[in-house]
């Protein structure tokens, strides 16, 4: 995969991951300085 395709793929995967419930939980836990309560595997 060339560099442009790699960046496109990476941005797609990262956007999909940020939509997961665990992404929000991880960010909230970090900001609240508490352990994360993960729900998804």
Secondary structure, 3 states (H helix, E strand, C coil): CCHHHHHHHHHHHHHHHHCCHHHHHHHHHHHCCCCCCCCCC
